[in-house]
């Protein structure tokens, strides 16, 4: 690196999922190993990296808007665009005046190498565009060594082959590919030895881990992770209900490290809607999967994602989905309206649902989510007992945390709390949060 840039500064901005957050952290650590210094994105830097998302049309719009704003506010800085929106539509970002490079999802750590070149040689007249096809992509080897607070994300899988009718992610992420088991174990072990007390295993289709590794499946990986000395909590990224087979349940039910909480990518509770979505299960199968887990792990809680206003969704279908949500007793439902994605089968389906009706259905399903969460928290207060929680973020006079089964907790305390599990006593409920006090030793 030239003497002009002995310690160039950089900042990152990340949109989208936990996989993007993990990949941004891996890029940061790679840049720091090259002599770069990271700063907050609000400060003036030599380089900005924007990791984009394409899960909805709004995500694409926000990605482009953020790129333009970065350049407008920092006209002398280099700007590199990466991530799913960049992979899906590189010309849209390359055409933005001031963009120095556009890097796709195949070799994301190339961002660090390109950044070094920009600092040594200066910004190019035309942006560098490296967005190779993902058709035969292998799993990109990357790892992280640090974590924020008490939790770290570990990417164990990339790609998706489900081809749901509404989704643009398979084109942006490529085929299913898994991080080798020994690499996952090594990374989780190092984070645990470094003091991390909760690790979230994540991927584009987390439940598909091992599909390209012969007979290995996600439950086999969880069994091996559970054997790591002093392992803390392990959580999983979003799963679809087909993962929860009897073999899955039998192998994970007695694991001491696995948190009793699963986030299901349900999308709908109506079998007819799920069929149009091209999901791999129907509502009956999903309920059976949840019942299977609850029978083995009585303390388990489920959260979920659900789409309303998918093309052709009638009042009767929405009512069926809402009834499913009530029966399922989700701790939380992330509700979002169907977003039309160009190039997906759903975009050209008949009977597109008006936005006004989507908004009504979002509100209705959100009320069900709030009622379900309130009932679960009230049950926790009916038979009060000490809870273990992992402190996460601090405010003035309180600390936020989660129980193993993912109840959100606000601990009333002015004292520092360790980055270890502590015991608290529930006092009352405020909305979807349990108010607690630290238990006396």
Wavefront OBJ file of the C-alpha trace (Angstrom):
o trace
v 0.000 0.000 0.000
v 1.339 3.435 -0.911
v 2.630 5.833 1.702
v -0.322 8.143 0.934
v -2.712 5.581 2.416
v -0.917 4.116 5.407
v -4.188 3.594 7.235
v -7.188 4.285 5.013
v -10.522 4.517 6.765
v -13.712 2.727 5.835
v -17.309 2.301 6.937
v -19.984 -0.225 6.059
v -23.749 -0.123 5.696
v -25.733 -3.355 5.542
v -29.286 -3.950 4.396
v -31.192 -7.193 4.726
v -30.636 -10.505 6.433
v -28.299 -12.010 9.015
v -26.250 -13.590 6.214
v -25.486 -10.119 4.879
v -24.537 -8.969 8.386
v -22.145 -11.886 8.753
v -20.575 -11.299 5.344
v -20.112 -7.612 6.101
v -18.268 -8.517 9.302
v -16.024 -10.941 7.376
v -15.205 -8.166 4.883
v -14.439 -5.781 7.774
v -12.014 -8.222 9.359
v -10.332 -8.799 5.974
v -9.903 -5.043 5.459
v -8.506 -4.542 8.942
v -5.955 -7.285 8.305
v -4.821 -5.183 5.315
v -4.301 -2.094 7.478
v -7.659 -0.352 7.062
v -9.314 1.369 10.037
v -13.054 1.049 10.513
v -15.144 4.045 11.511
v -18.879 4.669 12.013
v -20.715 5.308 8.748
v -21.683 8.824 9.869
v -18.007 9.853 9.878
v -15.935 10.918 6.868
v -14.047 7.920 5.439
v -11.863 7.099 2.446
v -14.115 4.170 1.549
v -17.742 3.125 2.033
v -19.095 -0.369 1.425
v -22.823 -0.895 0.917
v -24.089 -4.476 1.240
v -27.479 -4.537 -0.494
v -30.691 -6.567 -0.320
v -33.182 -7.617 -2.988
v -35.810 -9.509 -0.984
v -38.516 -7.003 -1.991
v -38.873 -4.253 -4.577
v -38.625 -1.794 -1.694
v -35.277 -3.339 -0.697
v -33.927 -2.699 -4.200
v -35.190 0.873 -4.102
v -33.618 1.501 -0.687
v -30.321 -0.007 -1.871
v -30.107 2.361 -4.834
v -31.259 5.309 -2.736
v -28.622 4.618 -0.093
v -25.906 4.332 -2.752
v -26.826 7.743 -4.169
v -26.971 9.300 -0.714
v -23.543 7.919 0.202
v -22.029 9.430 -2.919
v -23.821 12.740 -2.492
v -22.609 13.078 1.098
v -19.082 11.796 0.376
v -18.170 12.834 -3.181
v -14.423 12.352 -2.635
v -14.733 8.838 -1.201
v -14.653 5.486 -2.949
v -17.946 3.557 -2.804
v -18.224 -0.205 -3.351
v -21.624 -1.837 -3.823
v -22.069 -5.540 -3.092
v -24.811 -7.954 -2.054
v -27.994 -9.359 -3.544
v -29.308 -6.254 -5.287
v -25.885 -5.740 -6.856
v -25.862 -9.370 -7.996
v -29.373 -9.105 -9.467
v -28.920 -5.837 -11.327
v -25.272 -4.715 -11.576
v -25.953 -2.185 -14.389
v -28.317 -0.236 -12.125
v -25.480 0.409 -9.664
v -22.688 0.766 -12.204
v -24.739 3.555 -13.816
v -24.775 5.607 -10.592
v -22.142 8.303 -10.971
v -19.537 7.985 -8.247
v -19.728 4.228 -7.718
v -16.190 2.799 -7.789
v -16.993 -0.925 -7.899
v -19.892 -3.385 -8.033
v -19.164 -6.842 -6.579
v -21.569 -9.784 -6.670
v -22.194 -12.630 -4.254
v -19.879 -15.240 -5.754
v -16.594 -13.956 -4.330
v -17.648 -11.406 -1.764
v -14.262 -11.153 -0.077
v -13.003 -9.666 -3.345
v -14.442 -6.458 -1.920
v -11.430 -6.199 0.376
v -8.935 -6.794 -2.444
v -10.664 -4.286 -4.717
v -10.764 -1.757 -1.865
v -7.010 -2.088 -1.410
v -6.503 -1.491 -5.118
v -8.680 1.618 -5.042
v -6.626 3.066 -2.196
v -3.337 2.310 -3.965
v -4.281 3.318 -7.491
v -7.128 5.746 -7.026
v -10.719 5.635 -8.157
v -11.241 4.366 -11.726
v -12.824 6.365 -14.550
v -15.454 3.641 -14.896
v -16.586 1.364 -12.070
v -15.032 -2.059 -11.624
v -17.804 -4.638 -12.113
v -17.220 -8.177 -10.859
v -20.526 -10.038 -10.858
v -19.858 -13.574 -12.149
v -22.594 -16.148 -12.677
v -23.547 -18.242 -9.643
v -24.497 -21.416 -11.501
v -21.550 -23.554 -10.374
v -20.476 -21.465 -7.383
v -18.822 -23.189 -4.438
v -19.233 -22.158 -0.803
v -16.993 -19.147 -0.252
v -14.703 -19.796 2.686
v -14.912 -16.966 5.206
v -15.020 -16.698 8.960
v -15.220 -14.130 11.727
v -13.279 -13.878 14.967
v -15.141 -11.140 16.813
v -18.705 -10.440 17.843
v -20.849 -7.612 19.145
v -22.003 -7.899 22.748
v -22.822 -11.526 23.548
v -24.074 -12.822 20.178
v -22.465 -13.768 16.874
v -23.867 -14.923 13.549
v -22.149 -17.796 11.766
v -23.004 -18.420 8.132
v -23.210 -22.167 7.535
v -24.991 -22.261 4.187
v -25.601 -20.227 1.038
v -28.021 -20.424 -1.870
v -31.576 -21.658 -2.335
v -33.175 -24.040 -4.798
v -36.775 -23.844 -3.598
v -37.933 -21.609 -6.469
v -40.920 -20.169 -4.642
v -43.177 -18.243 -7.006
v -42.667 -14.859 -5.329
v -38.942 -14.936 -4.554
v -35.979 -13.369 -6.367
v -33.371 -14.680 -3.907
v -32.395 -17.938 -5.728
v -31.192 -15.893 -8.709
v -29.231 -13.582 -6.397
v -27.681 -16.352 -4.285
v -27.277 -19.379 -6.542
v -27.449 -23.084 -5.677
v -27.391 -24.643 -2.209
v -23.862 -25.012 -0.849
v -22.792 -25.786 2.689
v -19.875 -24.803 4.850
v -17.956 -28.015 5.686
v -18.718 -29.330 9.158
v -15.121 -29.088 10.359
v -14.997 -25.387 9.373
v -18.241 -24.650 11.203
v -16.975 -26.443 14.321
v -13.672 -24.560 14.194
v -15.373 -21.168 13.850
v -17.939 -21.819 16.593
v -15.196 -23.168 18.881
v -13.044 -20.068 18.368
v -15.972 -17.715 19.045
v -16.892 -19.681 22.188
v -13.306 -19.588 23.433
v -13.351 -15.841 22.751
v -16.267 -15.375 25.134
v -19.287 -15.525 22.828
v -22.287 -16.895 24.715
v -24.829 -17.138 21.881
v -24.247 -18.133 18.268
v -26.898 -17.953 15.570
v -26.343 -20.423 12.733
v -27.682 -18.785 9.633
v -27.945 -19.225 5.883
v -30.092 -18.334 2.917
v -31.879 -21.662 3.440
v -30.441 -22.776 6.780
v -32.331 -26.049 6.832
v -30.681 -27.118 3.571
v -27.270 -27.397 5.252
v -25.632 -30.692 4.300
v -27.740 -31.348 1.217
v -24.594 -31.085 -0.907
v -22.440 -32.984 1.615
v -23.795 -36.486 1.156
v -25.831 -37.929 4.023
v -25.192 -35.091 6.503
v -28.133 -32.969 7.650
v -28.553 -29.959 9.912
v -29.359 -32.090 12.965
v -26.005 -33.881 12.583
v -24.194 -30.551 12.699
v -26.124 -29.499 15.806
v -25.152 -32.715 17.599
v -21.451 -32.048 16.905
v -21.675 -28.398 17.971
v -23.301 -29.465 21.239
v -20.089 -31.355 22.069
v -17.922 -28.208 21.977
v -16.557 -27.500 25.496
v -18.281 -24.579 27.260
v -20.587 -23.940 24.323
v -23.259 -21.365 25.116
v -26.600 -21.039 23.372
v -27.092 -22.024 19.773
v -29.958 -20.553 17.764
v -30.978 -21.275 14.214
v -31.849 -18.983 11.347
v -35.169 -19.298 9.560
v -36.339 -22.847 8.805
v -39.214 -24.182 6.748
v -41.427 -26.804 8.425
v -40.185 -29.680 6.240
v -36.895 -29.635 8.168
v -38.656 -30.780 11.343
v -38.782 -34.486 10.583
v -38.928 -37.127 13.284
v -35.198 -37.721 12.832
v -34.543 -33.979 13.324
v -36.632 -33.902 16.494
v -35.128 -37.099 17.910
v -31.576 -35.804 17.460
v -32.060 -32.261 18.795
v -34.528 -32.712 21.649
v -31.892 -33.380 24.320
v -29.164 -31.001 23.147
v -28.181 -28.716 26.022
v -26.950 -25.864 23.822
v -29.864 -25.544 21.387
v -32.268 -22.769 22.375
v -35.930 -23.923 22.446
v -37.003 -21.433 19.808
v -37.450 -21.834 16.067
v -38.289 -19.241 13.450
v -40.451 -20.795 10.746
v -40.639 -19.415 7.234
v -44.369 -20.215 6.976
v -45.458 -17.466 4.510
v -49.113 -18.537 4.746
v -51.394 -20.731 6.798
v -53.648 -21.583 3.870
v -52.807 -24.699 1.864
v -54.226 -23.302 -1.391
v -52.114 -20.156 -1.075
v -49.034 -22.196 -0.174
v -49.542 -24.295 -3.313
v -49.641 -21.169 -5.513
v -46.540 -19.927 -3.723
v -44.844 -23.235 -4.640
v -43.908 -23.933 -1.046
v -42.855 -27.490 -0.157
v -45.561 -28.145 2.463
v -49.191 -27.458 3.240
v -50.799 -26.085 6.400
v -51.601 -29.537 7.791
v -47.986 -30.670 7.407
v -46.728 -27.493 9.077
v -49.027 -27.964 12.059
v -47.899 -31.571 12.370
v -44.243 -30.468 12.362
v -44.871 -27.918 15.109
v -46.795 -30.479 17.173
v -43.914 -32.933 16.767
v -41.448 -30.410 18.189
v -43.765 -29.292 20.991
v -44.286 -32.892 22.098
v -40.520 -33.364 22.422
v -39.653 -29.886 23.757
v -42.614 -28.560 25.787
v -40.941 -25.185 26.452
v -40.408 -24.399 22.750
v -41.644 -21.157 21.177
v -42.155 -20.449 17.482
v -41.918 -17.190 15.581
v -42.659 -16.856 11.887
v -42.862 -14.820 8.677
v -46.184 -14.551 6.847
v -47.084 -12.857 3.562
v -50.518 -11.342 3.016
v -52.029 -10.335 -0.304
v -50.359 -12.991 -2.423
v -51.959 -13.052 -5.897
v -55.320 -14.777 -5.769
v -55.621 -14.650 -1.963
v -59.367 -14.483 -1.318
v -61.085 -13.405 1.882
v -61.673 -17.092 2.643
v -57.999 -17.949 2.114
v -56.864 -15.086 4.309
v -59.327 -16.175 7.001
v -57.887 -19.696 6.808
v -54.352 -18.312 7.189
v -55.456 -16.165 10.151
v -57.095 -19.163 11.832
v -53.882 -21.124 11.377
v -51.925 -18.302 13.039
v -54.284 -18.343 16.034
v -53.967 -22.104 16.459
v -50.197 -22.011 16.086
v -49.791 -19.506 18.965
v -46.714 -17.855 17.517
v -44.676 -15.720 19.886
v -44.329 -13.220 17.050
v -45.416 -13.003 13.428
v -43.409 -10.839 11.040
v -46.175 -9.809 8.662
v -45.444 -8.193 5.334
v -47.455 -7.533 2.183
v -46.687 -9.424 -1.006
v -44.151 -7.485 -3.081
v -44.232 -7.928 -6.842
v -40.782 -8.964 -8.063
v -40.044 -8.655 -11.761
v -39.079 -11.960 -13.367
v -40.783 -14.169 -10.775
v -43.837 -16.323 -11.667
v -46.041 -14.518 -9.141
v -45.469 -11.167 -10.821
v -47.562 -12.234 -13.817
v -50.247 -14.121 -11.876
v -53.845 -13.017 -12.226
v -55.890 -11.524 -9.376
v -53.218 -9.275 -7.918
v -54.485 -8.020 -4.544
v -54.948 -4.226 -4.161
v -52.525 -2.464 -1.830
v -55.368 -1.158 0.330
v -56.517 -4.719 1.028
v -52.952 -5.815 1.751
v -52.695 -3.080 4.385
v -55.923 -4.248 6.036
v -54.658 -7.821 6.160
v -51.276 -6.771 7.546
v -53.077 -4.976 10.363
v -55.406 -7.924 11.046
v -52.627 -10.516 11.193
v -50.458 -8.175 13.269
v -53.265 -7.971 15.847
v -53.332 -11.764 16.031
v -49.577 -11.729 16.596
v -49.912 -9.190 19.414
v -52.724 -11.159 21.080
v -50.770 -14.404 20.881
v -47.620 -12.837 22.317
v -49.587 -11.208 25.130
v -51.162 -14.544 26.060
v -47.768 -16.280 26.147
v -46.221 -13.563 28.317
v -49.242 -13.473 30.633
v -48.879 -17.228 31.137
v -45.268 -16.650 32.148
v -46.514 -14.171 34.764
v -49.316 -16.409 36.023
v -46.807 -18.870 37.410
v -43.842 -16.569 38.085
v -40.485 -18.237 38.350
v -36.889 -17.107 37.859
v -35.767 -16.974 34.224
v -32.315 -17.141 32.694
v -31.551 -14.427 30.173
v -28.566 -13.232 28.180
v -28.026 -9.441 28.504
v -27.735 -7.744 25.113
v -28.194 -3.975 24.936
v -28.176 -1.300 27.620
v -30.375 1.763 28.004
v -30.683 4.306 30.802
v -31.673 2.284 33.858
v -32.402 -0.944 31.995
v -30.914 -3.782 29.969
v -32.651 -5.666 27.145
v -32.298 -9.439 26.884
v -33.959 -12.635 25.655
v -34.801 -15.864 27.419
v -33.722 -19.137 25.772
v -37.208 -19.485 24.259
v -36.916 -15.916 22.892
v -39.204 -13.970 25.214
v -38.026 -10.370 25.110
v -37.099 -9.058 28.546
v -36.409 -5.593 29.941
v -34.339 -5.784 33.113
v -34.721 -2.788 35.418
v -31.220 -2.129 36.696
v -28.682 0.639 36.811
v -25.827 -1.764 37.437
v -23.599 -3.298 34.771
v -24.502 -6.885 33.920
v -22.081 -9.564 32.737
v -22.129 -10.971 29.202
v -23.226 -14.264 30.686
v -26.605 -15.744 31.438
v -28.148 -14.259 34.568
v -31.322 -14.984 36.508
v -34.220 -12.510 36.591
v -37.688 -12.392 38.102
v -40.650 -11.359 35.914
v -42.695 -8.470 37.321
v -45.221 -7.403 34.682
v -45.882 -7.179 30.966
v -45.632 -4.023 28.882
v -46.901 -4.766 25.393
v -44.778 -7.610 24.005
v -41.997 -7.230 26.593
v -41.622 -8.800 30.045
v -40.417 -6.369 32.694
v -38.032 -8.114 35.082
v -35.734 -7.434 37.994
v -32.381 -9.118 38.635
v -32.755 -12.074 40.980
v -30.965 -11.756 44.275
v -27.974 -14.040 44.690
l 1 2 3 4 5 6 7 8 9 10 11 12 13 14 15 16 17 18 19 20 21 22 23 24 25 26 27 28 29 30 31 32 33 34 35 36 37 38 39 40 41 42 43 44 45 46 47 48 49 50 51 52 53 54 55 56 57 58 59 60 61 62 63 64 65 66 67 68 69 70 71 72 73 74 75 76 77 78 79 80 81 82 83 84 85 86 87 88 89 90 91 92 93 94 95 96 97 98 99 100 101 102 103 104 105 106 107 108 109 110 111 112 113 114 115 116 117 118 119 120 121 122 123 124 125 126 127 128 129 130 131 132 133 134 135 136 137 138 139 140 141 142 143 144 145 146 147 148 149 150 151 152 153 154 155 156 157 158 159 160 161 162 163 164 165 166 167 168 169 170 171 172 173 174 175 176 177 178 179 180 181 182 183 184 185 186 187 188 189 190 191 192 193 194 195 196 197 198 199 200 201 202 203 204 205 206 207 208 209 210 211 212 213 214 215 216 217 218 219 220 221 222 223 224 225 226 227 228 229 230 231 232 233 234 235 236 237 238 239 240 241 242 243 244 245 246 247 248 249 250 251 252 253 254 255 256 257 258 259 260 261 262 263 264 265 266 267 268 269 270 271 272 273 274 275 276 277 278 279 280 281 282 283 284 285 286 287 288 289 290 291 292 293 294 295 296 297 298 299 300 301 302 303 304 305 306 307 308 309 310 311 312 313 314 315 316 317 318 319 320 321 322 323 324 325 326 327 328 329 330 331 332 333 334 335 336 337 338 339 340 341 342 343 344 345 346 347 348 349 350 351 352 353 354 355 356 357 358 359 360 361 362 363 364 365 366 367 368 369 370 371 372 373 374 375 376 377 378 379 380 381 382 383 384 385 386 387 388 389 390 391 392 393 394 395 396 397 398 399 400 401 402 403 404 405 406 407 408 409 410 411 412 413 414 415 416 417 418 419 420 421 422 423 424 425 426 427 428 429 430 431 432 433 434 435 436 437 438 439 440 441
